[in-house]
Amino acid sequence: MAEASAWLLALDTELQAAVGELQMVHLLQSPAVFEVVDAPVYCRQVVLWQQAIIPVLDLAAWLRASNAISTPAIVGIFAYQAADRIAYGALPLLRVPTRRRVSDDQACALPEEPMGWAFIAMSCFKDGDNEIPILDLQRLFSGALLNEAIKPPT
């Protein structure tokens, strides 16, 4: 039975997701967040991190097709493999992530609600009674959400 470590992310009071242990590279608490005019609601903010502008993708807002935007108390910085380099993206988090050991016997189907998990998650595991999608960060931060049918109104 294969095991791996993952970070459990609280996207809001109800939605949780996970990333691989090495994909989360930094946490910013009470970050300075800057708004980008005319960007989609779910990706209207950026943070400065290590002299780079990092997009903050509000995954909960995208999944719920919400127009609400707020200043996050915690932002996670995540690394993913782009075509020819390591790239970075950020997600607002409700609280500091927790680490979990995950094994093959915890595998489960993706949650049906909210719609969209199948587009942005590569698999899922059970954590107690919760189904936790494992995010595909490359797809999530590639701009593919702009073309997805369930995208929220802008």
Residue pairs with C-beta under 8 A, 6 or more apart in sequence:
1 103
1 104
1 105
2 103
2 104
3 101
3 102
3 103
3 104
4 20
4 21
4 101
4 102
5 20
5 21
5 99
5 100
5 101
5 102
6 18
6 19
6 20
6 21
6 99
6 100
6 102
6 125
6 134
7 18
7 19
7 20
7 21
7 23
7 24
7 76
7 97
7 98
7 99
7 100
8 16
8 18
8 97
8 98
8 99
8 100
8 127
8 132
9 16
9 17
9 18
9 19
9 76
9 91
9 93
9 97
9 135
10 16
10 93
10 94
10 95
10 97
11 17
11 59
11 60
11 63
11 91
11 92
11 93
11 94
12 60
12 94
13 94
15 59
15 60
15 63
15 114
16 127
16 130
16 132
17 59
17 121
17 132
17 133
17 134
17 135
18 100
18 102
18 125
18 132
18 133
18 134
18 135
19 78
19 134
19 135
19 137
20 134
21 99
22 79
23 78
23 79
23 80
23 137
24 76
24 77
24 78
24 97
25 77
25 78
25 79
25 88
26 49
26 76
26 77
27 74
27 75
27 76
27 77
27 93
27 96
27 97
28 47
28 49
28 74
28 75
28 76
28 77
28 90
29 73
29 74
30 73
31 47
31 72
31 75
32 47
32 48
33 45
33 46
33 47
33 56
33 71
33 72
33 75
34 45
34 46
34 47
34 48
35 44
35 45
36 43
36 44
36 45
36 46
40 145
40 146
40 151
40 152
40 154
41 58
41 61
41 66
41 67
41 68
41 69
41 152
41 153
41 154
42 57
42 58
42 59
42 61
42 62
42 66
42 145
42 151
42 152
43 55
43 56
43 57
43 58
43 62
43 145
44 58
44 69
45 55
45 56
45 58
45 69
45 72
45 92
46 53
46 54
46 55
46 56
47 53
47 54
47 56
47 75
47 77
47 90
48 54
49 77
49 88
49 90
52 88
54 77
54 88
54 89
54 90
55 89
55 90
55 141
56 72
56 75
56 90
56 91
56 92
57 89
57 90
57 91
57 140
57 141
57 145
58 69
58 72
58 91
58 92
59 91
59 120
59 135
59 140
60 66
60 92
61 67
61 68
61 69
61 152
62 116
62 145
62 151
62 152
63 114
63 115
63 116
63 117
64 114
64 152
65 150
65 151
65 152
65 153
66 152
67 152
67 153
72 92
72 93
73 94
74 92
74 93
74 94
74 95
74 96
75 90
75 91
75 92
75 93
76 90
76 91
76 93
76 97
77 88
77 89
77 90
78 88
78 89
78 90
78 91
78 137
78 141
79 86
79 87
79 88
79 137
80 86
80 87
80 88
80 89
80 137
80 138
80 140
80 141
81 87
81 138
82 138
82 142
87 141
89 137
89 140
89 141
100 127
102 125
106 125
106 126
106 127
107 123
107 124
107 125
107 126
108 124
108 125
108 126
108 131
109 124
109 131
110 117
110 118
110 121
110 123
110 124
110 131
110 133
111 117
111 124
111 131
111 133
115 150
116 148
116 150
117 124
117 133
119 139
119 144
119 145
119 148
119 150
120 133
120 135
120 136
120 139
120 140
120 145
121 133
121 134
121 135
121 136
122 134
122 135
122 136
123 133
123 134
124 131
124 132
124 133
124 134
125 131
125 132
125 134
126 132
145 151
